[in-house]
Amino acid sequence: MCIAYNPVRGRWYGREVTLEQLDDDKKMRLRYAGTCRSCGEALDAGAQAVYSRTAKSICCLTCAGEPAEIASSTAGGSARREYERRKATRERRIRERFPRIGGRILALFDDPQSTTAWKTGAVGEEHLGTVLAQLPDTFRVLHDRRIPRTRANIDHIVIGPAGVWVVDAKRYVNKRPSLRVDGGIFRPRVETLRIGGRDGTKLVDGVSHQVNLVSRVLGDTVPVFGALCFVNADWPLIGGSFVVDDVQVLWPKMLLRRLAGQEDTTVDVDGVHAALVAHFPPA
């Protein structure tokens, strides 16, 4: 009997295995979604699991007694790679089309906005990553984690004694985020995010979606919070931070103070960290 404890669900699981099956088990990253044969937990495509060739079934790392592999992932890594890829592709195409003057064209004309946006995003995530590194040792931080079955990613996931924070880093240089409230007594109250006067509420919706994804993995026992962290924005000297649809909107140092200032609870930081590593692989 192989017995394992799931720290997230707070339950023990066991299964009958033979020596031949143990030798036949292989730790791998799933190409397709599946279900753990022991605890019945759903595993997304891209999650790590143990596959048995004999039983032709999968088992989550917790039930298999395997440590979750934390593949290296750095803040802004996927955005930086996408920027370098686009930049190199544009340079190659121009040099192939204009062999004699390709270098001069590249020197005179900047990369298009669709390319530089990836660099801007990478810089913001990298900066926030250095700030989050200042958190106490009681915290665990995951950077640049991929959402299974999509090309999207979660910039930062912070696991602390008081819960989990899903943080999306945005870099809007010298632009001021603000809260706009419409409606009231006779109309429904509607809160929107404005960035330099323009509507940025879709960013709030994106964080809310990521919070829901993380909550599904952890269940109702672990509180999950969402935050939009603006880097290099035009924040006022007094005040500035606010909340839109339960999503905190703030800057890096304020986020650091909010995280460190939360009251301690009974969250199993290491157990939650392992569960999130298994479900959200590096981007």
C-alpha positions in Angstrom: 0.0 0.0 0.0 1.4 3.4 -1.0 0.0 6.1 1.3 0.3 9.9 0.8 -1.1 13.0 2.5 -2.6 15.8 0.4 -1.9 19.1 2.4 -4.3 21.2 0.4 -7.3 18.9 0.8 -6.2 17.8 4.3 -6.8 14.1 3.5 -4.8 10.9 3.3 -4.9 8.7 0.3 -3.7 5.2 -0.4 -3.5 2.7 -3.2 -2.4 -0.9 -3.8 0.7 -1.1 -6.0 3.2 -3.9 -6.9 6.9 -3.6 -7.3 6.5 -4.1 -11.0 4.1 -1.1 -11.1 6.5 1.0 -9.1 9.3 0.3 -11.6 6.9 1.1 -14.4 5.8 4.5 -13.2 7.2 7.5 -15.0 7.1 11.1 -13.9 6.1 13.3 -16.8 4.3 16.5 -17.9 0.8 15.7 -19.2 -0.1 16.4 -22.8 -3.8 16.0 -22.1 -6.0 16.6 -19.1 -6.8 13.7 -16.8 -7.8 12.5 -13.4 -5.7 11.1 -10.6 -6.5 7.4 -10.1 -6.0 7.7 -6.4 -7.7 10.9 -5.1 -9.8 11.7 -8.2 -8.4 15.2 -8.5 -8.6 16.8 -12.0 -5.2 17.4 -13.6 -4.8 20.0 -16.4 -2.7 19.5 -19.5 0.8 20.6 -18.7 0.6 19.6 -15.0 3.2 17.1 -13.7 2.0 13.6 -12.8 3.2 10.0 -12.6 2.1 7.8 -15.5 1.8 4.0 -15.1 2.3 2.1 -18.4 0.9 -1.1 -16.8 -2.3 0.5 -15.4 -2.5 3.1 -18.2 -3.5 5.7 -15.7 -2.0 8.8 -14.0 -1.5 9.8 -10.4 -0.9 13.3 -9.0 2.5 13.9 -7.4 1.0 14.3 -4.0 -0.6 10.8 -4.0 2.5 9.3 -5.7 4.7 10.7 -2.9 6.8 12.6 -5.5 8.1 16.2 -4.9 6.8 18.7 -7.4 9.5 19.9 -9.7 9.9 23.7 -9.7 11.3 24.4 -13.1 13.2 27.6 -13.3 11.0 30.6 -14.2 12.0 34.2 -13.8 9.9 37.3 -13.7 9.1 38.5 -17.2 10.9 35.6 -18.8 8.3 34.7 -21.4 7.6 38.3 -22.3 11.4 38.9 -22.7 11.7 35.8 -24.9 8.8 36.9 -27.1 10.3 40.3 -27.6 13.6 38.9 -28.6 11.9 36.5 -31.0 9.9 39.2 -32.7 12.9 41.5 -32.9 15.1 38.9 -34.4 12.4 37.9 -36.9 11.9 41.5 -38.1 15.7 42.0 -38.4 16.1 38.8 -40.5 13.2 39.6 -42.8 14.5 43.2 -43.5 18.1 42.0 -44.1 16.8 39.3 -46.5 14.6 41.7 -48.4 17.1 44.6 -48.5 20.6 43.0 -48.4 22.5 46.2 -49.1 20.5 48.7 -47.0 18.9 46.4 -44.4 21.2 47.5 -41.6 20.5 51.2 -42.3 16.8 50.6 -42.3 17.0 48.9 -38.9 19.0 51.8 -37.6 16.6 54.5 -38.8 13.3 52.8 -37.9 12.3 51.5 -34.5 10.6 48.2 -33.8 6.8 48.4 -34.2 4.6 49.0 -31.1 3.4 45.4 -31.2 7.0 44.3 -30.6 8.1 46.9 -28.0 5.0 46.2 -25.9 6.5 42.9 -25.0 9.7 44.6 -23.8 7.7 47.1 -21.8 5.8 44.2 -20.1 9.0 42.3 -19.4 10.6 45.3 -17.7 7.5 45.8 -15.5 7.4 42.1 -14.5 11.2 42.1 -13.8 11.0 45.2 -11.6 8.1 43.8 -9.6 10.0 40.5 -9.3 12.9 42.3 -7.6 10.5 44.0 -5.2 8.8 40.7 -4.2 12.2 39.2 -3.5 12.2 41.4 -0.4 9.3 39.4 1.2 10.1 37.5 4.4 11.0 33.8 4.3 7.5 32.8 5.3 6.4 33.7 1.7 6.8 31.7 -1.5 6.6 33.4 -4.9 6.0 31.9 -8.4 6.8 34.0 -11.4 5.6 33.7 -15.0 3.4 30.6 -14.7 1.4 29.3 -17.7 -2.3 28.8 -17.7 -2.9 25.2 -18.9 -4.4 24.8 -22.4 -3.8 28.5 -23.2 -0.9 30.8 -24.3 -1.7 33.1 -21.4 0.3 33.4 -18.2 0.1 34.6 -14.7 2.8 37.2 -13.9 3.2 36.5 -10.2 1.6 34.2 -7.6 2.5 35.1 -4.0 1.8 32.5 -1.3 1.8 33.7 2.3 0.5 32.8 5.7 -2.6 34.8 5.2 -3.5 33.5 1.7 -2.6 33.7 -2.0 -2.2 36.8 -4.1 -2.5 36.8 -7.9 -0.6 39.8 -9.2 -0.6 41.2 -12.7 2.2 43.7 -13.4 1.6 46.6 -15.8 4.0 49.3 -16.9 2.4 52.6 -17.9 5.1 55.2 -17.6 3.8 58.6 -16.2 0.2 57.6 -16.6 -2.1 57.8 -13.6 -4.5 54.9 -12.7 -7.7 56.2 -11.2 -11.1 54.9 -10.1 -14.3 56.1 -11.8 -17.7 55.5 -10.2 -20.9 55.9 -12.2 -24.5 55.5 -11.0 -25.6 55.6 -7.4 -29.0 56.2 -5.9 -31.2 55.7 -9.0 -28.8 53.7 -11.2 -26.6 50.7 -10.4 -23.2 51.6 -9.1 -20.5 50.8 -11.8 -16.8 51.0 -11.0 -14.2 51.3 -13.8 -10.5 51.6 -14.0 -9.1 54.6 -15.9 -5.4 54.8 -17.0 -4.4 58.2 -18.1 -8.1 59.0 -18.8 -8.7 55.8 -20.9 -10.8 52.8 -19.9 -8.6 50.0 -18.5 -11.3 47.9 -16.9 -10.4 44.9 -19.1 -7.2 44.6 -17.0 -9.3 44.1 -13.9 -11.4 41.5 -15.6 -8.2 39.6 -16.5 -7.0 39.5 -12.9 -10.5 38.4 -11.7 -10.3 35.5 -14.2 -6.9 34.5 -12.9 -8.1 34.6 -9.3 -10.9 32.3 -10.2 -8.5 29.8 -11.9 -6.3 29.7 -8.8 -9.3 29.4 -6.5 -10.5 26.3 -8.4 -7.2 24.6 -7.7 -7.1 25.5 -4.0 -10.8 25.2 -3.1 -12.6 27.3 -0.5 -10.1 26.7 2.3 -7.5 29.2 1.1 -8.3 32.9 0.5 -7.2 34.2 -2.9 -6.7 37.9 -3.6 -6.1 39.8 -6.9 -3.9 42.8 -7.5 -3.0 45.1 -10.4 0.4 46.5 -9.8 1.4 49.5 -11.9 5.1 50.1 -12.3 6.5 53.6 -13.1 3.0 55.1 -13.1 2.1 58.7 -12.0 0.9 58.0 -8.5 -0.2 60.9 -6.2 1.9 61.8 -3.2 -1.0 61.0 -0.8 -3.3 58.1 -1.2 -3.6 56.7 -4.7 -4.4 53.0 -4.2 -8.0 51.8 -4.6 -10.1 48.7 -5.3 -12.1 47.8 -8.4 -14.4 44.8 -8.2 -12.4 43.3 -5.4 -9.1 43.8 -7.3 -6.4 45.9 -5.5 -4.9 48.6 -7.7 -1.5 49.8 -6.4 2.2 50.2 -6.9 5.1 47.8 -6.0 6.1 49.2 -2.6 2.5 49.5 -1.5 1.9 45.8 -2.6 4.9 44.8 -0.5 3.5 46.5 2.6 0.0 45.0 2.0 1.5 41.5 1.8 3.7 41.8 4.8 1.0 43.5 6.8 -1.6 40.8 6.5 -2.6 39.0 9.7 -1.2 35.5 10.1 -3.5 32.6 9.5 -3.2 28.8 9.3 -2.5 28.6 5.6 -0.1 25.7 4.7 2.3 27.8 2.6 4.5 24.8 1.4 1.4 22.7 0.6 -0.3 25.4 -1.3 2.9 26.2 -3.1 3.3 22.6 -4.2 -0.3 22.4 -5.5 0.1 25.6 -7.6 3.5 24.4 -9.0 1.8 21.2 -10.2 -1.1 23.0 -11.9 0.6 26.1 -13.3 3.9 25.1 -15.1 6.5 27.7 -16.1 5.6 29.8 -19.1 
